[in-house]
Structures are given as C-alpha cells and as structure tokens.
Amino acid sequence: MKPLHFSPESVEELAEAAAWYAAQRPELAEWFLEEVARALKSAQSRPSSFPRLRNLPPDVAVRRVLLSKFPYAVLFIELADDIRIIAVAHLKRDPEYWLNRLEA
C-alpha cells in the first residue's frame, strides 16, 4: 500500500470537524474519527475503486470516499509514490472550495 500524505488544509479540516463533534457529544468525535480512519484505509488499499470527480480536466484524477454516517467525504489523488489527501470536505460546503490545493 502507498503511504498517505495529508495537505495541511485537510489536517485542519479533520481537526475542526472532530472538535465540532466533540463539542456536541464526545463519542461523536470518536465515531467520526473512526469512520475517517476506515475511509482512509479503503482509499489506501483500493484507491481506483472510488469514483473520480466529474467536471475536472481528464488528467486530474481526484477521487472521493464518502463517509456513511457523517456528511463528509475524503478527497484524494493517487500519485506514483503516495496517496495525497486533499480535503476532508463537508458535503454542504461549496463543492469546489479545495480546487486551489491542486496547484500546490
């Protein structure tokens, strides 16, 4: 399996979401982080099984893992040596807010 590398923004999004859930009920944060961990493991073990996002240039293969119990998705790109986590995105947020991260 390829290693995971997180954009700084994705780490911040993950921390903010976990903190929000912890403020609601501490166990929600735990469940959220467990579900994210499962999504990351799936992305790492079988990245090409997740759908590519549409409306992007054909050479930009951003894929998405939806969380089943929370309104979030993990967006990632499979590169030659690793899997780059671009965003831990709330599904009600502007769906293209993270596009500028592809330039880095």
N, C-alpha and C positions, 0 to 999 in steps of 0.2 A: 504494500500500500504506500501511496505517496504521502509525504508529510503535509500537514495543514499549515498554512501561513495566513494570519489574520491582518486585514488592514486595521490601522489604528481606529478608524471610524467604526468598524464592525465590533471591535472590543468595547468601545464606548457605548454603542447601541445595546449590546448584550448586557453590560453592567447597568445601564439606565433602566432597561426593561425588568431585569431581576430586582432592582431596588424598588421599582414601582409595585411589582407583585408582592414583594416582602412587606411593603407598607400596607397593602390590603390585607394579606394574611401570610405569615411567614412560610407556611407549607406551599403556598402557590409559587413562590420563588424557587423553592426546591424542585417542584414538579416541572416548572418551566425550564430550569437548567438541565434537568434530566432529559426532557424532550429535545432540547437543543443538542445535547450530547449524542442522543440516538440519531438525530438528523445528520450531525457531523460525521458520525461513524458510517452511516449509509452513504453519504457523499464521498467519503474516503474509500470505501470498499467497492462501490459500483457507481462511479461518477457519471458514466454515459447513460445510465438508466433513467436519469432525471431529465425532464424536458428543457429544451433550450428556450429562452425567452424570445418572443417574436418582436418585430419592429426594431431589430438591431441589425447592423451590417452582417452579412453572412460569415465574415471572418472573425466575428466576436461571438464566441460561444459561451454566453452566460447561462448558467443553469440554476434551477430553483428547487429547493426541498421545502415543501410545505409542512409546517407543524400541524399535527392533527387536533390538538386540544387548545391551541392558542392561536390568535390571529397574526402569526408571524411566518416569515419564510427566510431561509438561509440562501443567499445568492452567492454563487461561486463560479470560478473559471478553473478548468483543468489545464495546467501547463505541463510542459515536458517533465519537470522535476518535482512539481508540487501541486497542491490544490490551494488556490488563493480564495479566501473568504472575503468577499467584497462588502457584504451588508448582512445584518440581521434586521430585516425590514418588517415593520408593522404593515399589515395589508391595507390599512385605511390611509396610509401616508401616500403622498404623491408617488406614483409607481416608478418614476424616473429620477428621483432626487439623487440617486447614487451614481448616475452616469459619469459625472466628472472624475470619479475614482478610477475609471478605466484608463485615463490618460497617464496616471502615475506609474 
